[in-house]
Amino acid sequence: MLIALAVVIVVAAHLLKIKLSYRLWIRLLLPILFVLAIFFMIHFLFYNENFMLSCGWIDKTNMSDSYYYNTFYTQFIIETEYFFPKKPTNYSEATMMQIADVISSYGNETDERVDIIAIQVESWQMLDQYDVQLSEDVFANYHRLANEGITGFMISPKYGGGTADIEYEAFTGFTSNDTESITTPFNINMHSNFPGLIRTLKSNGYGAFSVHSYTNYLYNRKNAYPMLGFDESYFSDSFVDPIMSGPWISEQSCIEKMIEVYEKEVPNHDHVFVYGLTMQNHTPCGGRYPEEDLVGVTSPVLSDEDILTLRNYATILKDIDSSIGYLTDYLSTLDRKVILVVWGDHQTDAKETDESDAVLSHTPFYQTYDEEKDFYKLHTTPYLVWTNYDRSNDGTSLGYLAPNRILAQSLNAYNVLIPSYWHYFIGEEKSYKGVTANYLITFDDQILFEKSPAQLEEYSTRKLIQYDVIRGKQYLDPYLD
């Protein structure tokens, strides 16, 4: 403000031909220099991870990345709010102990211990809103396996990006959209031994491992994964001669790497949890296949160029579906009990190249999109829950699920081990079954944009728990395994 005021004074003086005295210049410049000095000092300190770590304000997170991606000015405002969060009015030790008593009443001692394989598929989506007809079912294995397990749709809060936010929600049971910061939770929320599924598994004799077919640097995963509890993580530099799909390591190679890790670790642990994050379906999608191998696509509204893009995209989806079939065929040969949970992170713009227009923008759906009526159409991603030992849920659906419920509800359906506080969320949130993008998902699969008094009360309790873990005194920490 002082700088702006000084500039206005100088410009006004020049236009009005008023001479500014030396003393007046000093009075103008000193505040400006003082403000600039403070500004650059704060810039340096807030940009410097070692300073942040020494103050205990962050725990091994890439704060500098936040400034790089969001610009200093935006991020400074965001993090100022983060460092001085608004405490909920009803937050106290007594209140949290009352919640702790209820969480403890659920327990997880009777939950079954089996091996768990989880896969988050980049940009996995149906093509319903594109108004196209395909020459074959590119979800053939998905539909076949639906009759042997559970399927449905996850309602992602993201579109076109934010993959790490979905990981955070799935593993912790918390939400990413109603915290103080818009920075990815992996950069700003995490601390050592963060509560969630992996912490609970580890305390019950599991080994936990992750495979991601891309760099460890993006979204701060190199630091966030250990905080979540993974014993070891494998990134793109650990793959040897992988099959490529355009610029990305293929789904097939990622799943083969997961099987390699699984077989390596099974002898070392009572049970294992292996998580995979794939990249094959990431755009751009053009130029990956000979034209004769592309899935056929017809459309009454799209141009030949858009149809070619969707032919490539549909063929990628077919490849992904084949890889899932390959994995379930492998799991069917094992004499160990294994549950598989697969879900997409978000939908994305289908593009032939990085410079191409998004095909969706050329469709009638795009022209008439209405947030409240069409939100679910733009944010649904498939999920699949399948086991090699239990057919009690064959052909059923859990309906719409939020990301923070995808693993909770899926594993609970087969009585597989989950944290006690996940049982609490499932049992105590009776007026809705999930939260995504601050919207509620009801038990009859409606998406609510406004909350009733009962829903607000339950929602506030969830936020209290989340505040306590991330910003508060962590009163609940002993009760979250």
C-alpha positions as CSV (number, residue, x, y, z in Angstrom):
1,M,0.0,0.0,0.0
2,L,2.8,2.4,0.9
3,I,4.6,1.7,-2.4
4,A,1.4,2.3,-4.3
5,L,0.8,5.5,-2.5
6,A,4.3,6.7,-3.2
7,V,3.9,6.0,-6.9
8,V,0.6,7.9,-7.0
9,I,2.2,10.9,-5.2
10,V,5.2,11.0,-7.6
11,V,3.0,10.6,-10.7
12,A,0.5,13.3,-9.4
13,A,3.4,15.7,-8.6
14,H,4.8,15.2,-12.1
15,L,1.5,15.9,-13.8
16,L,0.8,18.9,-11.6
17,K,4.4,20.1,-12.0
18,I,4.9,20.2,-8.2
19,K,8.5,20.0,-7.1
20,L,9.1,17.5,-4.2
21,S,11.6,18.6,-1.7
22,Y,14.6,16.5,-0.6
23,R,13.1,16.0,2.8
24,L,9.8,14.9,1.3
25,W,11.6,12.4,-0.9
26,I,13.3,10.9,2.2
27,R,9.9,10.7,3.9
28,L,8.6,8.8,0.9
29,L,11.5,6.6,0.3
30,L,12.2,5.4,3.8
31,P,8.8,3.7,4.3
32,I,9.2,2.2,0.8
33,L,12.6,0.8,1.5
34,F,11.5,-0.5,4.9
35,V,8.5,-2.3,3.4
36,L,10.7,-3.8,0.6
37,A,13.2,-5.0,3.2
38,I,10.5,-6.7,5.2
39,F,8.9,-8.1,2.0
40,F,12.2,-9.7,0.7
41,M,13.1,-11.0,4.2
42,I,9.7,-12.8,4.5
43,H,10.0,-13.9,0.9
44,F,13.4,-15.6,1.7
45,L,12.3,-17.1,5.0
46,F,9.1,-18.5,3.7
47,Y,10.8,-19.8,0.6
48,N,13.5,-21.4,2.6
49,E,12.6,-25.0,3.7
50,N,15.4,-25.3,6.2
51,F,14.1,-22.2,8.1
52,M,10.6,-23.6,8.0
53,L,11.8,-26.9,9.3
54,S,13.8,-25.4,12.1
55,C,10.8,-23.5,13.3
56,G,8.7,-26.7,13.3
57,W,6.2,-25.1,10.8
58,I,6.6,-27.9,8.2
59,D,7.8,-31.5,8.4
60,K,9.9,-32.3,5.3
61,T,7.5,-30.8,2.8
62,N,8.4,-29.0,-0.4
63,M,7.2,-25.6,0.6
64,S,9.2,-24.0,-2.1
65,D,7.3,-25.9,-4.7
66,S,4.1,-24.3,-3.5
67,Y,5.6,-20.9,-4.1
68,Y,6.9,-21.9,-7.5
69,Y,3.5,-23.3,-8.7
70,N,1.3,-20.6,-7.1
71,T,3.6,-17.6,-7.3
72,F,4.9,-16.0,-4.2
73,Y,2.2,-13.5,-3.7
74,T,-0.6,-15.9,-3.9
75,Q,1.1,-18.5,-1.8
76,F,2.2,-16.0,0.8
77,I,-1.5,-15.1,1.4
78,I,-2.5,-18.8,1.5
79,E,0.2,-19.8,4.0
80,T,-0.4,-16.7,6.2
81,E,-3.9,-18.1,6.6
82,Y,-2.5,-21.6,7.2
83,F,-0.1,-20.5,10.0
84,F,-2.9,-18.6,11.8
85,P,-5.9,-21.0,11.3
86,K,-9.2,-20.2,12.7
87,K,-9.9,-22.6,15.6
88,P,-13.5,-24.1,15.5
89,T,-15.5,-22.5,18.3
90,N,-16.3,-25.9,19.9
91,Y,-12.8,-27.3,19.7
92,S,-11.5,-28.3,23.2
93,E,-9.9,-31.3,24.9
94,A,-13.2,-32.2,26.5
95,T,-15.0,-32.2,23.2
96,M,-12.4,-34.3,21.5
97,M,-12.3,-36.8,24.3
98,Q,-16.1,-37.3,23.9
99,I,-15.4,-38.0,20.2
100,A,-12.5,-40.3,21.2
101,D,-14.9,-42.4,23.4
102,V,-17.2,-43.0,20.5
103,I,-14.3,-43.8,18.1
104,S,-12.9,-46.3,20.6
105,S,-16.3,-48.1,20.8
106,Y,-16.0,-49.2,17.2
107,G,-12.6,-50.8,17.2
108,N,-11.1,-52.9,14.4
109,E,-10.1,-56.1,16.3
110,T,-12.7,-58.3,14.4
111,D,-11.6,-57.0,11.0
112,E,-10.1,-59.6,8.7
113,R,-6.4,-59.4,7.8
114,V,-5.8,-60.1,4.1
115,D,-3.4,-58.8,1.5
116,I,-4.6,-55.6,-0.1
117,I,-3.8,-54.3,-3.6
118,A,-5.1,-50.8,-4.5
119,I,-4.7,-49.0,-7.8
120,Q,-5.5,-45.4,-8.6
121,V,-5.8,-45.0,-12.4
122,E,-5.0,-41.7,-14.0
123,S,-8.0,-40.1,-15.8
124,W,-10.1,-43.3,-15.8
125,Q,-13.6,-42.5,-17.1
126,M,-16.5,-43.5,-19.3
127,L,-17.2,-41.5,-22.4
128,D,-20.9,-41.0,-22.0
129,Q,-20.9,-37.2,-22.2
130,Y,-19.1,-37.3,-25.6
131,D,-22.1,-38.6,-27.5
132,V,-20.2,-41.3,-29.2
133,Q,-20.6,-45.0,-30.1
134,L,-17.7,-47.4,-29.8
135,S,-17.1,-50.4,-31.9
136,E,-16.3,-52.6,-28.9
137,D,-16.6,-52.5,-25.1
138,V,-13.4,-50.9,-23.8
139,F,-14.5,-51.8,-20.2
140,A,-15.1,-55.5,-21.0
141,N,-13.0,-56.8,-18.0
142,Y,-14.5,-54.2,-15.7
143,H,-18.0,-55.3,-16.6
144,R,-17.1,-59.0,-16.3
145,L,-15.5,-58.5,-12.9
146,A,-18.5,-56.5,-11.8
147,N,-20.3,-59.8,-11.6
148,E,-17.6,-61.2,-9.3
149,G,-17.4,-58.2,-6.9
150,I,-18.5,-54.6,-6.4
151,T,-18.6,-51.7,-8.8
152,G,-19.9,-48.2,-8.9
153,F,-18.7,-44.6,-9.4
154,M,-16.6,-42.4,-7.3
155,I,-17.5,-38.7,-7.3
156,S,-14.1,-36.9,-7.6
157,P,-13.8,-33.3,-6.4
158,K,-11.2,-32.7,-9.1
159,Y,-11.3,-32.4,-12.9
160,G,-8.2,-32.6,-15.1
161,G,-5.7,-32.6,-12.2
162,G,-5.2,-32.8,-8.4
163,T,-4.3,-36.5,-8.4
164,A,-2.5,-36.3,-5.1
165,D,-5.6,-34.8,-3.4
166,I,-7.5,-38.0,-4.2
167,E,-4.7,-40.1,-2.9
168,Y,-4.7,-38.1,0.3
169,E,-8.4,-38.5,0.8
170,A,-8.4,-42.2,0.0
171,F,-5.6,-43.0,2.5
172,T,-6.6,-40.7,5.3
173,G,-10.4,-40.6,5.2
174,F,-10.2,-36.8,5.4
175,T,-11.2,-34.3,2.7
176,S,-9.0,-31.9,0.7
177,N,-11.5,-29.2,-0.2
178,D,-12.4,-27.8,3.2
179,T,-9.0,-27.2,4.8
180,E,-7.5,-23.7,5.1
181,S,-5.1,-24.1,2.2
182,I,-5.7,-24.7,-1.5
183,T,-2.2,-26.2,-1.7
184,T,-2.2,-30.0,-2.2
185,P,-2.4,-31.7,1.3
186,F,0.8,-33.6,0.5
187,N,2.6,-30.3,0.6
188,I,1.0,-28.6,3.6
189,N,-1.0,-31.1,5.8
190,M,1.3,-34.0,6.3
191,H,3.4,-34.8,9.3
192,S,5.2,-37.9,10.5
193,N,3.1,-40.9,11.2
194,F,0.0,-39.3,9.7
195,P,-3.2,-41.3,10.7
196,G,-4.9,-43.3,8.0
197,L,-5.2,-46.8,6.6
198,I,-1.4,-47.4,6.2
199,R,-0.7,-46.5,9.8
200,T,-3.4,-48.9,11.0
201,L,-2.1,-51.7,8.7
202,K,1.5,-51.2,9.8
203,S,0.4,-51.5,13.5
204,N,-1.2,-54.8,12.6
205,G,1.8,-56.5,11.0
206,Y,1.5,-55.3,7.4
207,G,4.2,-54.2,5.1
208,A,3.2,-51.2,2.9
209,F,4.6,-50.4,-0.5
210,S,3.8,-48.0,-3.3
211,V,4.5,-48.1,-7.0
212,H,4.2,-44.9,-9.2
213,S,5.1,-44.9,-12.8
214,Y,6.3,-41.3,-12.7
215,T,8.8,-39.1,-10.9
216,N,8.9,-39.0,-7.1
217,Y,9.1,-35.2,-7.1
218,L,5.7,-34.2,-8.3
219,Y,3.2,-33.4,-5.6
220,N,5.9,-34.0,-2.9
221,R,5.4,-37.7,-2.9
222,K,9.0,-38.4,-2.0
223,N,8.2,-37.0,1.4
224,A,4.5,-37.5,1.7
225,Y,4.5,-41.3,1.1
226,P,6.9,-42.0,4.0
227,M,4.7,-39.8,6.2
228,L,1.7,-41.9,5.3
229,G,3.6,-45.0,6.4
230,F,4.9,-46.6,3.2
231,D,8.0,-48.8,4.0
232,E,9.3,-48.3,0.5
233,S,8.2,-46.5,-2.7
234,Y,9.1,-47.3,-6.3
235,F,9.0,-44.6,-8.9
236,S,9.8,-44.4,-12.6
237,D,13.5,-44.6,-12.1
238,S,13.1,-48.1,-10.7
239,F,11.5,-49.5,-13.9
240,V,13.8,-51.5,-16.2
241,D,12.9,-51.3,-19.9
242,P,9.1,-50.7,-19.3
243,I,6.6,-50.8,-22.1
244,M,5.7,-47.3,-23.0
245,S,2.4,-45.8,-24.0
246,G,3.3,-42.5,-25.7
247,P,5.4,-40.5,-23.2
248,W,4.1,-42.6,-20.2
249,I,5.0,-45.9,-18.7
250,S,2.2,-48.3,-19.6
251,E,-0.5,-49.6,-17.2
252,Q,0.8,-53.1,-17.9
253,S,4.3,-52.3,-16.8
254,C,3.1,-50.6,-13.7
255,I,1.0,-53.7,-12.7
256,E,3.9,-56.0,-13.5
257,K,6.1,-53.9,-11.2
258,M,3.4,-54.1,-8.5
259,I,3.4,-57.9,-8.8
260,E,7.2,-58.0,-8.6
261,V,7.0,-55.9,-5.4
262,Y,4.2,-58.1,-4.0
263,E,6.1,-61.3,-4.6
264,K,9.3,-59.9,-3.1
265,E,7.6,-58.7,0.1
266,V,5.1,-61.5,0.8
267,P,7.7,-63.7,2.5
268,N,8.8,-60.8,4.8
269,H,5.4,-59.9,6.3
270,D,2.2,-61.4,7.8
271,H,0.3,-59.4,5.1
272,V,1.2,-56.8,2.5
273,F,-0.5,-53.7,1.1
274,V,0.7,-52.7,-2.4
275,Y,-0.6,-49.5,-3.9
276,G,-0.1,-48.5,-7.5
277,L,-0.6,-45.1,-9.2
278,T,-0.6,-45.3,-13.0
279,M,0.0,-42.8,-15.8
280,Q,-0.9,-44.4,-19.1
281,N,-4.2,-42.5,-19.4
282,H,-2.6,-39.1,-19.0
283,T,-3.0,-36.8,-22.0
284,P,-2.0,-36.1,-24.7
285,C,-3.3,-39.3,-26.1
286,G,-2.4,-39.1,-29.9
287,G,0.1,-41.1,-31.9
288,R,0.3,-44.2,-29.6
289,Y,-1.1,-46.8,-31.9
290,P,-1.2,-47.7,-35.6
291,E,-4.5,-46.6,-37.1
292,E,-5.6,-50.2,-37.8
293,D,-5.4,-51.0,-34.1
294,L,-7.6,-48.1,-32.9
295,V,-11.0,-48.7,-31.4
296,G,-13.7,-47.6,-33.8
297,V,-15.7,-44.4,-32.9
298,T,-18.7,-42.8,-34.5
299,S,-20.4,-39.6,-33.6
300,P,-23.2,-37.4,-35.1
301,V,-21.7,-34.2,-33.7
302,L,-17.9,-34.4,-33.6
303,S,-15.4,-33.6,-36.3
304,D,-13.1,-36.2,-37.9
305,E,-10.2,-34.7,-35.8
306,D,-12.1,-35.1,-32.6
307,I,-13.1,-38.6,-33.5
308,L,-9.5,-39.5,-34.1
309,T,-8.6,-38.2,-30.6
310,L,-11.4,-40.3,-29.0
311,R,-10.3,-43.4,-31.0
312,N,-6.9,-43.0,-29.4
313,Y,-8.4,-42.3,-26.0
314,A,-10.7,-45.3,-26.2
315,T,-7.9,-47.6,-27.2
316,I,-5.9,-46.4,-24.1
317,L,-9.0,-47.3,-22.0
318,K,-9.1,-50.7,-23.6
319,D,-5.4,-51.3,-22.8
320,I,-6.1,-50.3,-19.2
321,D,-9.0,-52.7,-19.0
322,S,-6.8,-55.5,-20.4
323,S,-4.2,-54.8,-17.7
324,I,-6.8,-55.1,-14.9
325,G,-7.9,-58.4,-16.4
326,Y,-4.3,-59.5,-16.4
327,L,-3.9,-58.6,-12.7
328,T,-7.1,-60.4,-11.6
329,D,-6.1,-63.5,-13.6
330,Y,-2.8,-63.5,-11.7
331,L,-4.5,-63.0,-8.3
332,S,-6.8,-65.9,-9.1
333,T,-3.8,-68.3,-9.1
334,L,-2.7,-67.4,-5.5
335,D,-3.4,-69.4,-2.4
336,R,-3.3,-66.2,-0.3
337,K,-6.4,-64.1,0.3
338,V,-6.2,-60.8,-1.7
339,I,-8.6,-58.0,-2.1
340,L,-8.2,-55.6,-5.0
341,V,-9.6,-52.0,-5.1
342,V,-9.3,-50.0,-8.3
343,W,-10.6,-46.4,-8.8
344,G,-9.9,-43.4,-11.1
345,D,-8.6,-40.1,-9.8
346,H,-10.6,-37.7,-12.0
347,Q,-11.8,-37.1,-15.5
348,T,-9.7,-35.1,-17.9
349,D,-9.8,-33.3,-21.2
350,A,-9.2,-35.7,-24.1
351,K,-6.6,-34.1,-26.3
352,E,-4.6,-35.3,-29.3
353,T,-1.6,-33.1,-28.4
354,D,-0.9,-30.6,-25.7
355,E,-1.8,-27.8,-28.1
356,S,-5.1,-29.4,-29.2
357,D,-8.6,-28.2,-28.1
358,A,-10.3,-30.4,-25.5
359,V,-12.8,-32.6,-27.4
360,L,-15.4,-32.2,-24.7
361,S,-15.6,-28.4,-25.5
362,H,-17.0,-29.3,-28.9
363,T,-19.9,-31.3,-27.5
364,P,-23.5,-30.3,-26.7
365,F,-22.8,-31.4,-23.1
366,Y,-20.2,-28.7,-22.7
367,Q,-22.4,-26.0,-24.1
368,T,-25.3,-26.7,-21.7
369,Y,-23.3,-27.8,-18.6
370,D,-25.0,-26.9,-15.4
371,E,-23.1,-27.4,-12.1
372,E,-25.9,-28.7,-10.0
373,K,-27.5,-30.9,-12.7
374,D,-24.4,-32.2,-14.3
375,F,-21.7,-32.1,-11.6
376,Y,-21.7,-35.9,-11.3
377,K,-21.4,-36.4,-15.0
378,L,-18.1,-34.5,-15.1
379,H,-16.7,-36.0,-11.9
380,T,-17.6,-39.7,-11.9
381,T,-14.8,-42.2,-12.2
382,P,-15.4,-46.0,-12.1
383,Y,-14.3,-48.2,-9.2
384,L,-14.0,-51.9,-8.8
385,V,-13.7,-54.1,-5.7
386,W,-12.8,-57.7,-6.2
387,T,-11.4,-60.6,-4.2
388,N,-9.9,-64.0,-5.0
389,Y,-11.7,-65.6,-2.1
390,D,-15.1,-64.1,-1.4
391,R,-18.2,-64.0,-3.7
392,S,-20.7,-62.8,-1.1
393,N,-20.9,-59.4,-2.8
394,D,-21.0,-60.6,-6.4
395,G,-22.7,-58.2,-8.8
396,T,-23.5,-55.5,-6.1
397,S,-22.8,-51.8,-6.0
398,L,-22.0,-49.3,-3.3
399,G,-23.4,-46.6,-5.5
400,Y,-21.6,-43.2,-5.5
401,L,-18.7,-42.9,-3.2
402,A,-16.5,-40.0,-2.2
403,P,-12.7,-40.4,-2.5
404,N,-12.4,-40.3,1.3
405,R,-14.7,-43.3,1.5
406,I,-13.4,-45.3,-1.5
407,L,-11.1,-47.6,0.6
408,A,-13.2,-47.3,3.8
409,Q,-16.4,-48.6,2.2
410,S,-14.7,-51.0,-0.2
411,L,-12.7,-52.8,2.5
412,N,-15.5,-52.6,5.0
413,A,-17.8,-54.4,2.6
414,Y,-15.6,-57.5,3.0
415,N,-14.8,-56.9,6.7
416,V,-11.2,-56.1,5.9
417,L,-9.1,-54.2,8.4
418,I,-9.7,-50.4,8.4
419,P,-8.9,-47.7,11.1
420,S,-11.4,-47.3,14.0
421,Y,-12.1,-43.7,13.0
422,W,-13.1,-44.9,9.6
423,H,-15.7,-47.2,11.3
424,Y,-16.7,-44.1,13.2
425,F,-17.3,-42.1,10.0
426,I,-19.3,-45.0,8.5
427,G,-21.4,-45.5,11.6
428,E,-21.9,-42.0,12.9
429,E,-22.5,-40.0,9.7
430,K,-26.1,-41.1,9.3
431,S,-27.4,-38.2,7.3
432,Y,-25.1,-38.6,4.3
433,K,-22.5,-41.2,3.1
434,G,-19.7,-39.0,1.8
435,V,-18.3,-35.5,1.1
436,T,-16.8,-34.4,-2.2
437,A,-15.8,-30.8,-3.1
438,N,-17.8,-29.7,-0.1
439,Y,-20.9,-31.3,-1.5
440,L,-22.7,-34.2,0.2
441,I,-23.5,-37.6,-1.3
442,T,-26.7,-39.1,0.2
443,F,-27.4,-42.7,0.8
444,D,-29.8,-42.6,-2.2
445,D,-26.9,-41.2,-4.4
446,Q,-28.1,-37.6,-4.6
447,I,-25.5,-34.8,-4.6
448,L,-26.5,-32.0,-2.2
449,F,-25.2,-28.5,-2.6
450,E,-26.7,-27.3,0.7
451,K,-26.7,-29.0,4.1
452,S,-29.5,-29.6,6.5
453,P,-29.0,-28.8,10.2
454,A,-28.4,-32.5,10.9
455,Q,-25.9,-32.8,8.1
456,L,-24.2,-29.6,9.2
457,E,-23.7,-31.1,12.7
458,E,-22.2,-34.3,11.4
459,Y,-20.1,-32.3,8.9
460,S,-18.8,-30.1,11.7
461,T,-17.8,-33.1,13.8
462,R,-15.8,-34.5,10.8
463,K,-14.1,-31.1,10.5
464,L,-13.3,-31.0,14.2
465,I,-11.5,-34.4,13.9
466,Q,-9.7,-33.1,10.8
467,Y,-8.7,-29.9,12.5
468,D,-7.4,-31.8,15.5
469,V,-5.1,-34.0,13.4
470,I,-3.8,-31.3,11.0
471,R,-3.9,-28.0,12.9
472,G,-4.9,-28.8,16.5
473,K,-3.4,-30.4,19.6
474,Q,-3.8,-33.9,18.2
475,Y,-5.8,-35.1,21.3
476,L,-7.2,-37.9,19.2
477,D,-3.8,-39.3,18.0
478,P,-3.8,-42.3,20.4
479,Y,-7.3,-43.3,19.2
480,L,-6.8,-43.2,15.4
481,D,-5.0,-46.6,14.8
